[in-house]
Every structure is written in structure tokens, then in C-alpha cells.
Amino acid sequence: MAVKNVVQFVFEVRGELAKVVWPKFDSWIESTVVVLVLVVAFAIYLGLIDFGLLQLVQFIIKRYG
């Protein structure tokens, strides 16, 4: 009984995947580039915030510690 359910599930998945409208290669590349640029920009932003806070904490420790 379980094998029948698995086989039916696989056929249903294949049927649903056939209905999907997949993006064209150019659109996929553009989206990937946008995501990578945003990830790098956000990483730089967080790195600068981290560095600034580190400097602030070190200043406070040297001044008052």
C-alpha cells in the first residue's frame, strides 16, 4: 500500500512541475546578479556597523575602564 502512495505522489509531482512556468535563462541570471549584489552590499553595511561599534566599545573601555 505504501509503495502505491509513493508512486502516485511522484506522478503527481511530475504533473505539477510540468505546469510550472520556469523563468528564462536571462531573467534567471539577472535575478541572481541582483541577489548577489544586495547580499554583498548588506554584508559591507553590517561589517561597517560592526567595526564602528567595536571602535566605540574599545574607546569606552580605554577611557573609563
Predicted model as a PDB file, atoms N, CA, C, CB and O in Angstrom, pLDDT in the B-factor column:
MODEL        1                                                                  
ATOM      1  N   MET A   1       0.820  -1.197   0.000  1.00 59.00           N  
ATOM      2  CA  MET A   1       0.000   0.000   0.000  1.00 59.00           C  
ATOM      3  C   MET A   1       0.863   1.260   0.000  1.00 59.00           C  
ATOM      4  CB  MET A   1      -0.932  -0.001   1.204  1.00 59.00           C  
ATOM      5  O   MET A   1       0.523   2.236  -0.669  1.00 59.00           O  
ATOM      6  N   ALA A   2       1.980   1.254   0.745  1.00 82.00           N  
ATOM      7  CA  ALA A   2       2.829   2.433   0.847  1.00 82.00           C  
ATOM      8  C   ALA A   2       3.534   2.719  -0.471  1.00 82.00           C  
ATOM      9  CB  ALA A   2       3.853   2.255   1.962  1.00 82.00           C  
ATOM     10  O   ALA A   2       3.724   3.881  -0.832  1.00 82.00           O  
ATOM     11  N   VAL A   3       3.927   1.668  -1.197  1.00 84.00           N  
ATOM     12  CA  VAL A   3       4.608   1.854  -2.476  1.00 84.00           C  
ATOM     13  C   VAL A   3       3.663   2.514  -3.474  1.00 84.00           C  
ATOM     14  CB  VAL A   3       5.123   0.502  -3.027  1.00 84.00           C  
ATOM     15  O   VAL A   3       4.078   3.363  -4.263  1.00 84.00           O  
ATOM     16  N   LYS A   4       2.403   2.124  -3.436  1.00 86.00           N  
ATOM     17  CA  LYS A   4       1.408   2.719  -4.342  1.00 86.00           C  
ATOM     18  C   LYS A   4       1.277   4.215  -4.073  1.00 86.00           C  
ATOM     19  CB  LYS A   4       0.031   2.022  -4.180  1.00 86.00           C  
ATOM     20  O   LYS A   4       1.173   5.004  -5.012  1.00 86.00           O  
ATOM     21  N   ASN A   5       1.281   4.614  -2.802  1.00 90.00           N  
ATOM     22  CA  ASN A   5       1.180   6.025  -2.439  1.00 90.00           C  
ATOM     23  C   ASN A   5       2.402   6.811  -2.903  1.00 90.00           C  
ATOM     24  CB  ASN A   5       1.010   6.170  -0.931  1.00 90.00           C  
ATOM     25  O   ASN A   5       2.279   7.949  -3.356  1.00 90.00           O  
ATOM     26  N   VAL A   6       3.576   6.205  -2.789  1.00 92.00           N  
ATOM     27  CA  VAL A   6       4.811   6.866  -3.216  1.00 92.00           C  
ATOM     28  C   VAL A   6       4.804   7.058  -4.730  1.00 92.00           C  
ATOM     29  CB  VAL A   6       6.053   6.047  -2.782  1.00 92.00           C  
ATOM     30  O   VAL A   6       5.150   8.132  -5.222  1.00 92.00           O  
ATOM     31  N   VAL A   7       4.414   6.034  -5.462  1.00 92.00           N  
ATOM     32  CA  VAL A   7       4.368   6.124  -6.919  1.00 92.00           C  
ATOM     33  C   VAL A   7       3.353   7.181  -7.354  1.00 92.00           C  
ATOM     34  CB  VAL A   7       4.016   4.753  -7.537  1.00 92.00           C  
ATOM     35  O   VAL A   7       3.633   7.981  -8.246  1.00 92.00           O  
ATOM     36  N   GLN A   8       2.194   7.185  -6.737  1.00 94.00           N  
ATOM     37  CA  GLN A   8       1.174   8.184  -7.056  1.00 94.00           C  
ATOM     38  C   GLN A   8       1.699   9.591  -6.749  1.00 94.00           C  
ATOM     39  CB  GLN A   8      -0.131   7.905  -6.262  1.00 94.00           C  
ATOM     40  O   GLN A   8       1.479  10.518  -7.529  1.00 94.00           O  
ATOM     41  N   PHE A   9       2.382   9.751  -5.631  1.00 94.00           N  
ATOM     42  CA  PHE A   9       2.944  11.049  -5.270  1.00 94.00           C  
ATOM     43  C   PHE A   9       3.947  11.523  -6.314  1.00 94.00           C  
ATOM     44  CB  PHE A   9       3.610  10.976  -3.897  1.00 94.00           C  
ATOM     45  O   PHE A   9       3.926  12.690  -6.707  1.00 94.00           O  
ATOM     46  N   VAL A  10       4.822  10.637  -6.764  1.00 94.00           N  
ATOM     47  CA  VAL A  10       5.825  11.001  -7.769  1.00 94.00           C  
ATOM     48  C   VAL A  10       5.149  11.426  -9.064  1.00 94.00           C  
ATOM     49  CB  VAL A  10       6.787   9.826  -8.032  1.00 94.00           C  
ATOM     50  O   VAL A  10       5.561  12.417  -9.666  1.00 94.00           O  
ATOM     51  N   PHE A  11       4.144  10.722  -9.502  1.00 94.00           N  
ATOM     52  CA  PHE A  11       3.429  11.097 -10.729  1.00 94.00           C  
ATOM     53  C   PHE A  11       2.724  12.444 -10.571  1.00 94.00           C  
ATOM     54  CB  PHE A  11       2.406  10.010 -11.105  1.00 94.00           C  
ATOM     55  O   PHE A  11       2.698  13.243 -11.507  1.00 94.00           O  
ATOM     56  N   GLU A  12       2.156  12.698  -9.401  1.00 95.00           N  
ATOM     57  CA  GLU A  12       1.501  13.981  -9.167  1.00 95.00           C  
ATOM     58  C   GLU A  12       2.512  15.126  -9.140  1.00 95.00           C  
ATOM     59  CB  GLU A  12       0.717  13.943  -7.855  1.00 95.00           C  
ATOM     60  O   GLU A  12       2.238  16.212  -9.651  1.00 95.00           O  
ATOM     61  N   VAL A  13       3.672  14.884  -8.550  1.00 95.00           N  
ATOM     62  CA  VAL A  13       4.722  15.900  -8.516  1.00 95.00           C  
ATOM     63  C   VAL A  13       5.186  16.214  -9.929  1.00 95.00           C  
ATOM     64  CB  VAL A  13       5.911  15.433  -7.651  1.00 95.00           C  
ATOM     65  O   VAL A  13       5.353  17.383 -10.277  1.00 95.00           O  
ATOM     66  N   ARG A  14       5.396  15.193 -10.746  1.00 96.00           N  
ATOM     67  CA  ARG A  14       5.818  15.421 -12.140  1.00 96.00           C  
ATOM     68  C   ARG A  14       4.764  16.221 -12.900  1.00 96.00           C  
ATOM     69  CB  ARG A  14       6.080  14.076 -12.857  1.00 96.00           C  
ATOM     70  O   ARG A  14       5.098  17.094 -13.701  1.00 96.00           O  
ATOM     71  N   GLY A  15       3.499  15.921 -12.649  1.00 95.00           N  
ATOM     72  CA  GLY A  15       2.422  16.649 -13.304  1.00 95.00           C  
ATOM     73  C   GLY A  15       2.390  18.113 -12.900  1.00 95.00           C  
ATOM     74  O   GLY A  15       2.174  18.988 -13.738  1.00 95.00           O  
ATOM     75  N   GLU A  16       2.607  18.380 -11.614  1.00 95.00           N  
ATOM     76  CA  GLU A  16       2.621  19.763 -11.134  1.00 95.00           C  
ATOM     77  C   GLU A  16       3.837  20.521 -11.661  1.00 95.00           C  
ATOM     78  CB  GLU A  16       2.609  19.795  -9.603  1.00 95.00           C  
ATOM     79  O   GLU A  16       3.733  21.695 -12.017  1.00 95.00           O  
ATOM     80  N   LEU A  17       4.979  19.856 -11.711  1.00 94.00           N  
ATOM     81  CA  LEU A  17       6.180  20.510 -12.229  1.00 94.00           C  
ATOM     82  C   LEU A  17       6.046  20.842 -13.711  1.00 94.00           C  
ATOM     83  CB  LEU A  17       7.400  19.624 -12.006  1.00 94.00           C  
ATOM     84  O   LEU A  17       6.648  21.804 -14.187  1.00 94.00           O  
ATOM     85  N   ALA A  18       5.272  20.065 -14.433  1.00 93.00           N  
ATOM     86  CA  ALA A  18       5.060  20.348 -15.853  1.00 93.00           C  
ATOM     87  C   ALA A  18       4.231  21.618 -16.039  1.00 93.00           C  
ATOM     88  CB  ALA A  18       4.369  19.159 -16.539  1.00 93.00           C  
ATOM     89  O   ALA A  18       4.313  22.256 -17.088  1.00 93.00           O  
ATOM     90  N   LYS A  19       3.432  21.993 -15.035  1.00 95.00           N  
ATOM     91  CA  LYS A  19       2.593  23.189 -15.119  1.00 95.00           C  
ATOM     92  C   LYS A  19       3.353  24.468 -14.773  1.00 95.00           C  
ATOM     93  CB  LYS A  19       1.401  23.045 -14.198  1.00 95.00           C  
ATOM     94  O   LYS A  19       2.889  25.569 -15.070  1.00 95.00           O  
ATOM     95  N   VAL A  20       4.512  24.324 -14.152  1.00 94.00           N  
ATOM     96  CA  VAL A  20       5.275  25.487 -13.698  1.00 94.00           C  
ATOM     97  C   VAL A  20       5.820  26.249 -14.892  1.00 94.00           C  
ATOM     98  CB  VAL A  20       6.424  25.061 -12.764  1.00 94.00           C  
ATOM     99  O   VAL A  20       6.326  25.654 -15.844  1.00 94.00           O  
ATOM    100  N   VAL A  21       5.714  27.573 -14.835  1.00 93.00           N  
ATOM    101  CA  VAL A  21       6.316  28.420 -15.861  1.00 93.00           C  
ATOM    102  C   VAL A  21       7.691  28.816 -15.341  1.00 93.00           C  
ATOM    103  CB  VAL A  21       5.420  29.692 -16.187  1.00 93.00           C  
ATOM    104  O   VAL A  21       7.816  29.678 -14.471  1.00 93.00           O  
ATOM    105  N   TRP A  22       8.722  28.173 -15.886  1.00 91.00           N  
ATOM    106  CA  TRP A  22      10.075  28.405 -15.433  1.00 91.00           C  
ATOM    107  C   TRP A  22      10.619  29.673 -16.065  1.00 91.00           C  
ATOM    108  CB  TRP A  22      10.970  27.209 -15.759  1.00 91.00           C  
ATOM    109  O   TRP A  22      10.312  29.964 -17.221  1.00 91.00           O  
ATOM    110  N   PRO A  23      11.433  30.444 -15.318  1.00 92.00           N  
ATOM    111  CA  PRO A  23      11.977  31.683 -15.875  1.00 92.00           C  
ATOM    112  C   PRO A  23      12.978  31.389 -16.992  1.00 92.00           C  
ATOM    113  CB  PRO A  23      12.646  32.518 -14.771  1.00 92.00           C  
ATOM    114  O   PRO A  23      13.634  30.347 -17.013  1.00 92.00           O  
ATOM    115  N   LYS A  24      13.070  32.344 -17.915  1.00 95.00           N  
ATOM    116  CA  LYS A  24      14.066  32.223 -18.980  1.00 95.00           C  
ATOM    117  C   LYS A  24      15.449  32.393 -18.376  1.00 95.00           C  
ATOM    118  CB  LYS A  24      13.821  33.271 -20.107  1.00 95.00           C  
ATOM    119  O   LYS A  24      15.598  32.923 -17.275  1.00 95.00           O  
ATOM    120  N   PHE A  25      16.463  31.937 -19.111  1.00 95.00           N  
ATOM    121  CA  PHE A  25      17.830  31.973 -18.602  1.00 95.00           C  
ATOM    122  C   PHE A  25      18.271  33.406 -18.305  1.00 95.00           C  
ATOM    123  CB  PHE A  25      18.787  31.324 -19.607  1.00 95.00           C  
ATOM    124  O   PHE A  25      18.901  33.651 -17.276  1.00 95.00           O  
ATOM    125  N   ASP A  26      17.953  34.357 -19.189  1.00 95.00           N  
ATOM    126  CA  ASP A  26      18.355  35.745 -18.983  1.00 95.00           C  
ATOM    127  C   ASP A  26      17.729  36.323 -17.712  1.00 95.00           C  
ATOM    128  CB  ASP A  26      17.963  36.594 -20.195  1.00 95.00           C  
ATOM    129  O   ASP A  26      18.392  37.024 -16.947  1.00 95.00           O  
ATOM    130  N   SER A  27      16.471  36.026 -17.500  1.00 96.00           N  
ATOM    131  CA  SER A  27      15.773  36.505 -16.308  1.00 96.00           C  
ATOM    132  C   SER A  27      16.382  35.885 -15.050  1.00 96.00           C  
ATOM    133  CB  SER A  27      14.266  36.176 -16.393  1.00 96.00           C  
ATOM    134  O   SER A  27      16.525  36.550 -14.023  1.00 96.00           O  
ATOM    135  N   TRP A  28      16.730  34.632 -15.143  1.00 95.00           N  
ATOM    136  CA  TRP A  28      17.331  33.928 -14.012  1.00 95.00           C  
ATOM    137  C   TRP A  28      18.683  34.539 -13.668  1.00 95.00           C  
ATOM    138  CB  TRP A  28      17.486  32.426 -14.323  1.00 95.00           C  
ATOM    139  O   TRP A  28      18.993  34.740 -12.494  1.00 95.00           O  
ATOM    140  N   ILE A  29      19.487  34.837 -14.682  1.00 97.00           N  
ATOM    141  CA  ILE A  29      20.803  35.447 -14.457  1.00 97.00           C  
ATOM    142  C   ILE A  29      20.644  36.835 -13.829  1.00 97.00           C  
ATOM    143  CB  ILE A  29      21.595  35.545 -15.789  1.00 97.00           C  
ATOM    144  O   ILE A  29      21.348  37.168 -12.876  1.00 97.00           O  
ATOM    145  N   GLU A  30      19.725  37.639 -14.359  1.00 97.00           N  
ATOM    146  CA  GLU A  30      19.500  38.978 -13.808  1.00 97.00           C  
ATOM    147  C   GLU A  30      19.099  38.910 -12.337  1.00 97.00           C  
ATOM    148  CB  GLU A  30      18.419  39.712 -14.612  1.00 97.00           C  
ATOM    149  O   GLU A  30      19.612  39.668 -11.515  1.00 97.00           O  
ATOM    150  N   SER A  31      18.197  38.016 -12.013  1.00 97.00           N  
ATOM    151  CA  SER A  31      17.748  37.880 -10.627  1.00 97.00           C  
ATOM    152  C   SER A  31      18.899  37.440  -9.725  1.00 97.00           C  
ATOM    153  CB  SER A  31      16.587  36.874 -10.535  1.00 97.00           C  
ATOM    154  O   SER A  31      19.035  37.924  -8.602  1.00 97.00           O  
ATOM    155  N   THR A  32      19.710  36.536 -10.215  1.00 97.00           N  
ATOM    156  CA  THR A  32      20.844  36.049  -9.436  1.00 97.00           C  
ATOM    157  C   THR A  32      21.838  37.171  -9.176  1.00 97.00           C  
ATOM    158  CB  THR A  32      21.534  34.887 -10.157  1.00 97.00           C  
ATOM    159  O   THR A  32      22.351  37.302  -8.064  1.00 97.00           O  
ATOM    160  N   VAL A  33      22.111  37.976 -10.187  1.00 97.00           N  
ATOM    161  CA  VAL A  33      23.044  39.098 -10.025  1.00 97.00           C  
ATOM    162  C   VAL A  33      22.496  40.094  -9.015  1.00 97.00           C  
ATOM    163  CB  VAL A  33      23.304  39.797 -11.380  1.00 97.00           C  
ATOM    164  O   VAL A  33      23.246  40.583  -8.169  1.00 97.00           O  
ATOM    165  N   VAL A  34      21.218  40.404  -9.084  1.00 98.00           N  
ATOM    166  CA  VAL A  34      20.611  41.340  -8.134  1.00 98.00           C  
ATOM    167  C   VAL A  34      20.750  40.811  -6.708  1.00 98.00           C  
ATOM    168  CB  VAL A  34      19.122  41.577  -8.476  1.00 98.00           C  
ATOM    169  O   VAL A  34      21.109  41.558  -5.799  1.00 98.00           O  
ATOM    170  N   VAL A  35      20.471  39.549  -6.517  1.00 98.00           N  
ATOM    171  CA  VAL A  35      20.569  38.961  -5.176  1.00 98.00           C  
ATOM    172  C   VAL A  35      22.011  39.012  -4.677  1.00 98.00           C  
ATOM    173  CB  VAL A  35      20.057  37.501  -5.181  1.00 98.00           C  
ATOM    174  O   VAL A  35      22.249  39.370  -3.523  1.00 98.00           O  
ATOM    175  N   LEU A  36      22.969  38.661  -5.524  1.00 98.00           N  
ATOM    176  CA  LEU A  36      24.370  38.675  -5.100  1.00 98.00           C  
ATOM    177  C   LEU A  36      24.843  40.085  -4.760  1.00 98.00           C  
ATOM    178  CB  LEU A  36      25.255  38.081  -6.190  1.00 98.00           C  
ATOM    179  O   LEU A  36      25.556  40.276  -3.775  1.00 98.00           O  
ATOM    180  N   VAL A  37      24.456  41.068  -5.561  1.00 98.00           N  
ATOM    181  CA  VAL A  37      24.840  42.458  -5.285  1.00 98.00           C  
ATOM    182  C   VAL A  37      24.246  42.915  -3.953  1.00 98.00           C  
ATOM    183  CB  VAL A  37      24.375  43.394  -6.432  1.00 98.00           C  
ATOM    184  O   VAL A  37      24.934  43.547  -3.152  1.00 98.00           O  
ATOM    185  N   LEU A  38      22.997  42.605  -3.718  1.00 98.00           N  
ATOM    186  CA  LEU A  38      22.364  43.007  -2.461  1.00 98.00           C  
ATOM    187  C   LEU A  38      22.991  42.309  -1.257  1.00 98.00           C  
ATOM    188  CB  LEU A  38      20.873  42.709  -2.509  1.00 98.00           C  
ATOM    189  O   LEU A  38      23.145  42.918  -0.198  1.00 98.00           O  
ATOM    190  N   VAL A  39      23.347  41.055  -1.412  1.00 98.00           N  
ATOM    191  CA  VAL A  39      23.998  40.330  -0.310  1.00 98.00           C  
ATOM    192  C   VAL A  39      25.346  40.964   0.015  1.00 98.00           C  
ATOM    193  CB  VAL A  39      24.184  38.833  -0.671  1.00 98.00           C  
ATOM    194  O   VAL A  39      25.677  41.151   1.186  1.00 98.00           O  
ATOM    195  N   VAL A  40      26.127  41.296  -1.015  1.00 98.00           N  
ATOM    196  CA  VAL A  40      27.433  41.921  -0.790  1.00 98.00           C  
ATOM    197  C   VAL A  40      27.258  43.301  -0.154  1.00 98.00           C  
ATOM    198  CB  VAL A  40      28.219  42.036  -2.119  1.00 98.00           C  
ATOM    199  O   VAL A  40      27.983  43.644   0.780  1.00 98.00           O  
ATOM    200  N   ALA A  41      26.307  44.092  -0.647  1.00 98.00           N  
ATOM    201  CA  ALA A  41      26.072  45.422  -0.088  1.00 98.00           C  
ATOM    202  C   ALA A  41      25.649  45.326   1.377  1.00 98.00           C  
ATOM    203  CB  ALA A  41      25.000  46.166  -0.904  1.00 98.00           C  
ATOM    204  O   ALA A  41      26.121  46.099   2.211  1.00 98.00           O  
ATOM    205  N   PHE A  42      24.775  44.395   1.689  1.00 98.00           N  
ATOM    206  CA  PHE A  42      24.317  44.235   3.069  1.00 98.00           C  
ATOM    207  C   PHE A  42      25.458  43.748   3.964  1.00 98.00           C  
ATOM    208  CB  PHE A  42      23.131  43.252   3.132  1.00 98.00           C  
ATOM    209  O   PHE A  42      25.557  44.165   5.118  1.00 98.00           O  
ATOM    210  N   ALA A  43      26.317  42.873   3.447  1.00 98.00           N  
ATOM    211  CA  ALA A  43      27.464  42.382   4.221  1.00 98.00           C  
ATOM    212  C   ALA A  43      28.429  43.524   4.521  1.00 98.00           C  
ATOM    213  CB  ALA A  43      28.194  41.250   3.458  1.00 98.00           C  
ATOM    214  O   ALA A  43      28.949  43.619   5.633  1.00 98.00           O  
ATOM    215  N   ILE A  44      28.673  44.395   3.536  1.00 98.00           N  
ATOM    216  CA  ILE A  44      29.542  45.550   3.763  1.00 98.00           C  
ATOM    217  C   ILE A  44      28.923  46.480   4.805  1.00 98.00           C  
ATOM    218  CB  ILE A  44      29.791  46.313   2.442  1.00 98.00           C  
ATOM    219  O   ILE A  44      29.616  46.957   5.705  1.00 98.00           O  
ATOM    220  N   TYR A  45      27.633  46.733   4.684  1.00 98.00           N  
ATOM    221  CA  TYR A  45      26.929  47.586   5.634  1.00 98.00           C  
ATOM    222  C   TYR A  45      27.058  47.034   7.059  1.00 98.00           C  
ATOM    223  CB  TYR A  45      25.445  47.713   5.240  1.00 98.00           C  
ATOM    224  O   TYR A  45      27.406  47.766   7.986  1.00 98.00           O  
ATOM    225  N   LEU A  46      26.779  45.754   7.223  1.00 98.00           N  
ATOM    226  CA  LEU A  46      26.870  45.152   8.556  1.00 98.00           C  
ATOM    227  C   LEU A  46      28.308  45.149   9.061  1.00 98.00           C  
ATOM    228  CB  LEU A  46      26.319  43.721   8.537  1.00 98.00           C  
ATOM    229  O   LEU A  46      28.548  45.336  10.254  1.00 98.00           O  
ATOM    230  N   GLY A  47      29.266  44.939   8.161  1.00 98.00           N  
ATOM    231  CA  GLY A  47      30.673  44.978   8.555  1.00 98.00           C  
ATOM    232  C   GLY A  47      31.072  46.347   9.064  1.00 98.00           C  
ATOM    233  O   GLY A  47      31.795  46.458  10.054  1.00 98.00           O  
ATOM    234  N   LEU A  48      30.603  47.403   8.387  1.00 98.00           N  
ATOM    235  CA  LEU A  48      30.911  48.759   8.832  1.00 98.00           C  
ATOM    236  C   LEU A  48      30.258  49.066  10.181  1.00 98.00           C  
ATOM    237  CB  LEU A  48      30.453  49.776   7.785  1.00 98.00           C  
ATOM    238  O   LEU A  48      30.881  49.682  11.046  1.00 98.00           O  
ATOM    239  N   ILE A  49      29.026  48.646  10.359  1.00 98.00           N  
ATOM    240  CA  ILE A  49      28.347  48.832  11.646  1.00 98.00           C  
ATOM    241  C   ILE A  49      29.108  48.094  12.747  1.00 98.00           C  
ATOM    242  CB  ILE A  49      26.877  48.331  11.573  1.00 98.00           C  
ATOM    243  O   ILE A  49      29.316  48.646  13.827  1.00 98.00           O  
ATOM    244  N   ASP A  50      29.519  46.874  12.490  1.00 98.00           N  
ATOM    245  CA  ASP A  50      30.263  46.076  13.455  1.00 98.00           C  
ATOM    246  C   ASP A  50      31.588  46.751  13.809  1.00 98.00           C  
ATOM    247  CB  ASP A  50      30.514  44.666  12.902  1.00 98.00           C  
ATOM    248  O   ASP A  50      31.960  46.837  14.980  1.00 98.00           O  
ATOM    249  N   PHE A  51      32.290  47.227  12.784  1.00 98.00           N  
ATOM    250  CA  PHE A  51      33.565  47.895  13.019  1.00 98.00           C  
ATOM    251  C   PHE A  51      33.366  49.166  13.853  1.00 98.00           C  
ATOM    252  CB  PHE A  51      34.245  48.235  11.680  1.00 98.00           C  
ATOM    253  O   PHE A  51      34.134  49.426  14.780  1.00 98.00           O  
ATOM    254  N   GLY A  52      32.353  49.944  13.530  1.00 98.00           N  
ATOM    255  CA  GLY A  52      32.080  51.165  14.289  1.00 98.00           C  
ATOM    256  C   GLY A  52      31.750  50.888  15.739  1.00 98.00           C  
ATOM    257  O   GLY A  52      32.232  51.578  16.637  1.00 98.00           O  
ATOM    258  N   LEU A  53      30.934  49.883  15.967  1.00 98.00           N  
ATOM    259  CA  LEU A  53      30.589  49.531  17.350  1.00 98.00           C  
ATOM    260  C   LEU A  53      31.804  49.006  18.109  1.00 98.00           C  
ATOM    261  CB  LEU A  53      29.468  48.484  17.370  1.00 98.00           C  
ATOM    262  O   LEU A  53      31.961  49.285  19.298  1.00 98.00           O  
ATOM    263  N   LEU A  54      32.658  48.251  17.436  1.00 98.00           N  
ATOM    264  CA  LEU A  54      33.885  47.762  18.052  1.00 98.00           C  
ATOM    265  C   LEU A  54      34.765  48.930  18.483  1.00 98.00           C  
ATOM    266  CB  LEU A  54      34.648  46.844  17.082  1.00 98.00           C  
ATOM    267  O   LEU A  54      35.289  48.941  19.597  1.00 98.00           O  
ATOM    268  N   GLN A  55      34.923  49.906  17.604  1.00 98.00           N  
ATOM    269  CA  GLN A  55      35.734  51.080  17.937  1.00 98.00           C  
ATOM    270  C   GLN A  55      35.136  51.836  19.122  1.00 98.00           C  
ATOM    271  CB  GLN A  55      35.854  52.014  16.721  1.00 98.00           C  
ATOM    272  O   GLN A  55      35.861  52.294  20.004  1.00 98.00           O  
ATOM    273  N   LEU A  56      33.822  51.961  19.135  1.00 98.00           N  
ATOM    274  CA  LEU A  56      33.153  52.649  20.233  1.00 98.00           C  
ATOM    275  C   LEU A  56      33.381  51.925  21.561  1.00 98.00           C  
ATOM    276  CB  LEU A  56      31.655  52.768  19.948  1.00 98.00           C  
ATOM    277  O   LEU A  56      33.699  52.556  22.569  1.00 98.00           O  
ATOM    278  N   VAL A  57      33.220  50.620  21.559  1.00 98.00           N  
ATOM    279  CA  VAL A  57      33.410  49.848  22.791  1.00 98.00           C  
ATOM    280  C   VAL A  57      34.866  49.925  23.253  1.00 98.00           C  
ATOM    281  CB  VAL A  57      32.994  48.373  22.577  1.00 98.00           C  
ATOM    282  O   VAL A  57      35.131  50.068  24.446  1.00 98.00           O  
ATOM    283  N   GLN A  58      35.802  49.832  22.322  1.00 97.00           N  
ATOM    284  CA  GLN A  58      37.220  49.935  22.705  1.00 97.00           C  
ATOM    285  C   GLN A  58      37.538  51.309  23.277  1.00 97.00           C  
ATOM    286  CB  GLN A  58      38.126  49.651  21.498  1.00 97.00           C  
ATOM    287  O   GLN A  58      38.303  51.425  24.234  1.00 97.00           O  
ATOM    288  N   PHE A  59      36.952  52.352  22.692  1.00 97.00           N  
ATOM    289  CA  PHE A  59      37.163  53.705  23.216  1.00 97.00           C  
ATOM    290  C   PHE A  59      36.616  53.816  24.634  1.00 97.00           C  
ATOM    291  CB  PHE A  59      36.495  54.755  22.303  1.00 97.00           C  
ATOM    292  O   PHE A  59      37.279  54.363  25.515  1.00 97.00           O  
ATOM    293  N   ILE A  60      35.432  53.309  24.854  1.00 96.00           N  
ATOM    294  CA  ILE A  60      34.804  53.390  26.181  1.00 96.00           C  
ATOM    295  C   ILE A  60      35.646  52.608  27.202  1.00 96.00           C  
ATOM    296  CB  ILE A  60      33.340  52.834  26.136  1.00 96.00           C  
ATOM    297  O   ILE A  60      35.851  53.069  28.325  1.00 96.00           O  
ATOM    298  N   ILE A  61      36.119  51.451  26.812  1.00 96.00           N  
ATOM    299  CA  ILE A  61      36.927  50.640  27.744  1.00 96.00           C  
ATOM    300  C   ILE A  61      38.240  51.343  28.072  1.00 96.00           C  
ATOM    301  CB  ILE A  61      37.212  49.240  27.145  1.00 96.00           C  
ATOM    302  O   ILE A  61      38.649  51.359  29.233  1.00 96.00           O  
ATOM    303  N   LYS A  62      38.907  51.921  27.086  1.00 96.00           N  
ATOM    304  CA  LYS A  62      40.168  52.627  27.329  1.00 96.00           C  
ATOM    305  C   LYS A  62      39.932  53.882  28.178  1.00 96.00           C  
ATOM    306  CB  LYS A  62      40.841  53.006  25.987  1.00 96.00           C  
ATOM    307  O   LYS A  62      40.725  54.189  29.068  1.00 96.00           O  
ATOM    308  N   ARG A  63      38.867  54.587  27.908  1.00 95.00           N  
ATOM    309  CA  ARG A  63      38.603  55.863  28.576  1.00 95.00           C  
ATOM    310  C   ARG A  63      38.133  55.648  30.022  1.00 95.00           C  
ATOM    311  CB  ARG A  63      37.547  56.665  27.791  1.00 95.00           C  
ATOM    312  O   ARG A  63      38.589  56.335  30.936  1.00 95.00           O  
ATOM    313  N   TYR A  64      37.224  54.694  30.221  1.00 92.00           N  
ATOM    314  CA  TYR A  64      36.593  54.530  31.524  1.00 92.00           C  
ATOM    315  C   TYR A  64      36.934  53.210  32.214  1.00 92.00           C  
ATOM    316  CB  TYR A  64      35.114  54.637  31.373  1.00 92.00           C  
ATOM    317  O   TYR A  64      36.495  52.976  33.340  1.00 92.00           O  
ATOM    318  N   GLY A  65      37.705  52.348  31.561  1.00 79.00           N  
ATOM    319  CA  GLY A  65      37.968  51.027  32.126  1.00 79.00           C  
ATOM    320  C   GLY A  65      39.256  50.960  32.763  1.00 79.00           C  
ATOM    321  O   GLY A  65      39.630  49.912  33.290  1.00 79.00           O  
TER     322      GLY A  65                                                      
ENDMDL                                                                          
END                                                                             
